Amino acid sequence: MSSVESSAHAGTVVPLRSADLDTRALRHGGLRLARYTVMLVLAVFFLLPYAWMVSGSLRTQNEIFANLYPMSVWTFVPRQWTLASFQALLDLKPFPFTHYVWNSLIVAFTVTVFSLLVNSCAAYVFARIRFPGRDLLFVAFLATMVIPFEVLAIPLYIEMRAFHWVDTYQALIVPFVASPLGMFLLRQFFLGLPRELEDAARIDGCSLFGAFWRVVLPNATPALLAFGLIRFQFSWDSFIWPLIVAPSPPVRVIQVAIASFDSDQVVQWDLIFAAAVIASLPIVLLFAFLQRYYVQGVVTSGLK
């Protein structure tokens, strides 16, 4: 082939490749734009109720539903800003609303900490220690996940009454320390860890518990955080069981306190909105903290 033909052939191929690249870039850009548009629509869809709840907590009770239909900017922006609902929460009798928030924090953190400790130990036993009937016992634990809580509520309440734990923190904490879901999640994660890490620790003089505490748990931080978040949110949002076993004001949790604002005589919507905003703050702050300091740190370390 002559140099002229080669030049002509090269001149026809290069523009085609450039056109293909431009087409692929446009197609990729269009898909990315569509994906971001869908995510934006979903984000707005999920955030609108929360925005309305926050705006409702900053209004008077008469204004909360005044601009709901037809929907306008005043549906989400108060015409008259006020913090009276939050002040009313602080003036509640016999206890201010901060007392119920503190009760919920005590219960949620205590359940989370003890659940991580107990379920991680149990998961490690099911993952690493061989004993007769281990798999059958693990399946029996998992089978309890399909039992509805409504079936267990009355027997559990009778048990708490026999222990004289009604209207106590123990009744809110102890029944939910052990979790089949937590044992399953942590066991599956432990099975994925190399045994060589524990063998090296045992050779260096660690006991079985020492290898678990010093080697396995530090490497299981993602699984522990995931289960800890699930457990904390479950305890924080719990309503039916605290309403049954601990409804009195001294140990009343935040969800039961919010329910008390809805009575047959009057529904205190301003207090409900303000209390709901306060109730959602710990979950939002916890997820924001983990997103900022943990998830971002994992991504950064992975890039390094």
C-alpha positions in Angstrom: 0.0 0.0 0.0 1.4 3.4 -1.0 1.9 6.2 1.5 -1.0 8.2 -0.2 -3.4 5.3 0.3 -2.2 4.9 3.9 -2.7 8.5 4.6 -6.2 8.4 3.0 -7.1 5.3 5.0 -5.8 6.9 8.3 -7.8 10.0 7.5 -11.1 8.0 7.2 -10.5 5.9 10.3 -9.6 8.6 12.8 -12.8 10.7 12.3 -14.9 7.6 12.8 -13.1 6.8 16.1 -13.6 10.4 17.2 -17.3 10.2 16.4 -17.7 7.0 18.3 -16.0 8.5 21.3 -18.3 11.6 21.2 -21.3 9.3 20.9 -20.3 7.3 23.9 -19.5 10.4 25.9 -22.9 11.9 25.1 -24.6 8.6 26.0 -22.7 8.3 29.2 -23.5 11.9 30.1 -27.2 11.4 29.4 -27.3 8.3 31.6 -25.5 10.1 34.4 -27.9 13.1 34.1 -30.9 10.8 34.2 -29.5 8.9 37.2 -28.9 12.2 39.1 -32.4 13.4 38.1 -34.1 10.3 39.5 -32.0 10.5 42.7 -32.9 14.2 43.1 -36.6 13.5 42.7 -36.4 10.7 45.2 -34.5 12.9 47.7 -37.1 15.6 47.4 -39.9 13.1 47.8 -38.4 11.7 51.0 -37.3 15.1 52.4 -40.6 17.0 51.9 -42.5 15.4 54.8 -39.5 16.1 57.1 -39.3 19.7 55.9 -43.1 20.1 56.6 -42.6 18.6 60.0 -39.8 21.1 60.9 -41.8 24.0 59.6 -44.8 22.8 61.5 -42.8 22.9 64.7 -42.0 26.6 64.1 -45.7 27.6 63.6 -48.7 28.2 65.8 -51.1 25.3 66.0 -53.7 27.2 64.0 -51.3 27.8 61.1 -50.0 24.2 60.7 -52.8 23.0 58.4 -53.9 26.4 57.2 -51.8 26.4 54.0 -51.7 22.7 53.3 -54.0 22.9 50.2 -53.4 24.2 47.6 -49.7 23.6 48.1 -47.6 26.7 48.0 -44.4 28.0 49.4 -46.3 28.8 52.6 -46.9 25.1 53.1 -43.3 24.7 54.0 -42.4 28.3 55.2 -44.1 29.6 58.3 -45.8 33.0 58.0 -45.3 33.6 61.7 -42.2 32.1 63.1 -42.3 31.0 66.8 -40.5 28.7 69.2 -43.5 28.5 71.6 -44.0 24.7 70.9 -40.4 24.0 72.1 -40.8 26.2 75.1 -44.0 24.3 75.9 -42.1 21.0 75.8 -39.7 22.4 78.4 -42.6 23.4 80.6 -44.4 20.0 80.6 -45.6 18.6 83.9 -44.6 16.5 85.8 -41.4 16.3 83.8 -40.0 18.4 81.0 -39.6 16.7 77.6 -35.8 16.6 78.1 -36.5 14.0 80.8 -38.1 11.6 78.2 -35.3 12.3 75.8 -32.8 11.3 78.4 -34.7 8.1 79.2 -34.6 7.2 75.5 -30.9 7.9 75.2 -30.2 5.7 78.3 -32.2 2.8 77.0 -31.0 3.0 73.4 -27.3 3.3 74.2 -27.4 0.6 76.9 -29.2 -1.8 74.6 -26.8 -1.0 71.8 -23.6 -1.5 73.9 -24.8 -4.7 75.6 -26.1 -6.1 72.3 -22.8 -5.5 70.6 -21.0 -7.3 73.5 -23.3 -10.2 73.9 -24.1 -10.9 70.2 -20.5 -10.5 69.1 -19.4 -13.1 71.7 -22.2 -15.5 70.7 -21.5 -15.0 66.9 -17.8 -15.7 67.5 -18.7 -19.0 69.3 -20.9 -20.1 66.4 -18.3 -19.1 63.8 -15.1 -20.5 65.3 -15.8 -23.0 68.1 -17.0 -26.5 67.2 -19.3 -28.4 69.6 -22.1 -30.9 69.2 -25.3 -29.5 68.0 -23.8 -26.1 67.1 -25.5 -25.7 63.7 -28.8 -27.0 65.0 -28.7 -24.5 67.9 -27.8 -21.7 65.5 -30.8 -22.5 63.3 -33.0 -22.6 66.4 -31.9 -19.1 67.3 -32.5 -17.9 63.7 -36.0 -19.4 63.8 -37.0 -17.1 66.6 -36.8 -14.2 64.1 -40.1 -15.3 62.4 -42.1 -15.1 65.7 -44.1 -11.8 65.7 -43.5 -9.6 68.8 -47.3 -9.5 69.4 -47.1 -13.2 70.3 -44.4 -12.6 72.8 -45.7 -9.3 74.3 -48.0 -10.8 76.9 -45.8 -13.7 78.1 -42.9 -11.2 78.3 -44.9 -8.8 80.3 -45.9 -11.5 82.7 -42.3 -12.4 83.1 -41.3 -8.8 83.8 -44.1 -8.5 86.4 -42.8 -11.7 88.1 -39.4 -10.0 88.3 -41.0 -6.8 89.6 -39.5 -5.0 86.7 -42.6 -3.2 85.5 -42.0 0.5 85.1 -38.2 0.1 85.3 -35.3 0.5 83.0 -34.5 -3.2 83.2 -37.8 -4.1 81.5 -36.9 -1.8 78.6 -33.3 -3.1 78.2 -32.8 -6.7 79.2 -35.3 -8.4 76.8 -33.7 -6.8 73.8 -30.0 -7.4 74.5 -29.8 -10.8 72.7 -30.6 -10.5 69.0 -30.7 -13.4 66.4 -30.2 -10.9 63.6 -27.1 -9.5 65.3 -25.7 -13.0 65.9 -26.4 -13.9 62.2 -24.8 -10.7 60.8 -21.7 -10.9 63.0 -21.2 -14.6 62.5 -21.3 -14.3 58.7 -18.7 -11.5 59.0 -16.4 -13.5 61.3 -16.6 -16.4 58.9 -15.1 -14.2 56.3 -12.1 -13.2 58.4 -8.9 -15.3 57.8 -8.2 -17.8 60.5 -4.5 -17.0 60.2 -5.0 -13.8 62.1 -6.2 -15.6 65.1 -3.7 -18.4 64.8 -0.9 -15.8 64.8 -2.3 -14.2 67.9 -2.6 -17.6 69.7 1.1 -18.4 68.8 2.1 -15.0 70.3 0.5 -16.1 73.6 -3.1 -14.8 73.3 -5.9 -16.8 74.8 -9.0 -17.6 72.8 -10.8 -14.5 74.3 -7.7 -12.4 73.8 -7.5 -13.2 70.1 -11.2 -12.4 69.8 -10.9 -9.1 71.7 -7.6 -7.9 70.3 -7.7 -9.2 66.7 -11.2 -10.2 65.6 -13.2 -7.3 67.0 -10.9 -4.5 65.6 -11.2 -6.1 62.2 -15.0 -6.3 62.5 -15.6 -2.6 62.9 -17.8 -2.2 59.8 -20.1 -5.1 60.9 -20.2 -3.8 64.5 -21.1 -0.3 63.3 -23.8 -1.6 61.0 -25.4 -3.7 63.7 -25.0 -1.0 66.2 -26.9 1.5 64.0 -29.7 -1.1 63.5 -29.9 -1.8 67.2 -29.8 1.9 68.3 -32.5 2.9 65.8 -34.7 -0.1 66.9 -34.4 0.9 70.5 -34.9 4.6 69.9 -38.0 4.0 67.8 -39.5 1.4 70.0 -43.1 2.2 71.0 -45.3 -0.8 71.7 -43.2 -2.5 74.4 -42.4 0.7 76.3 -46.1 1.6 76.2 -47.0 -1.8 77.7 -44.3 -2.2 80.3 -43.1 1.3 81.3 -45.8 4.0 80.7 -45.3 5.9 83.9 -43.6 9.4 83.6 -40.4 8.6 85.5 -39.3 6.0 83.0 -41.4 7.0 80.0 -39.5 7.1 76.7 -39.8 9.8 74.0 -42.2 7.8 71.7 -44.7 7.2 74.5 -44.4 10.9 75.6 -45.3 12.0 72.0 -48.3 9.7 72.0 -49.5 11.3 75.2 -50.1 14.6 73.3 -52.9 12.9 71.4 -55.9 12.7 73.6 -59.7 12.5 73.1 -60.2 16.1 74.1 -57.5 17.8 72.0 -54.6 16.9 69.7 -51.6 19.1 70.5 -50.2 19.2 67.0 -47.7 21.9 67.7 -46.1 19.8 70.5 -46.3 16.7 68.4 -44.4 18.4 65.5 -41.8 19.9 67.9 -41.3 16.6 69.7 -41.0 14.7 66.4 -38.2 17.0 65.3 -36.3 16.4 68.6 -36.9 12.6 68.3 -35.4 12.5 64.8 -32.3 14.5 65.6 -30.2 11.7 67.2 -30.7 9.4 64.3 -29.9 12.2 61.8 -26.8 13.3 63.7 -25.5 9.8 64.2 -25.8 9.0 60.5 -24.2 12.3 59.6 -21.3 11.7 61.9 -20.6 8.2 60.5 -20.9 9.5 57.0 -18.4 12.3 57.7 -15.8 10.6 59.8 -16.1 6.9 59.2 -17.4 6.3 55.6 -15.3 9.0 54.2 -12.2 7.7 56.1 -12.7 4.2 54.7 -13.0 5.6 51.2 -9.9 7.7 51.6 -7.9 4.9 53.1 -9.0 2.6 50.2 -7.8 5.1 47.7 -4.4 5.3 49.3 
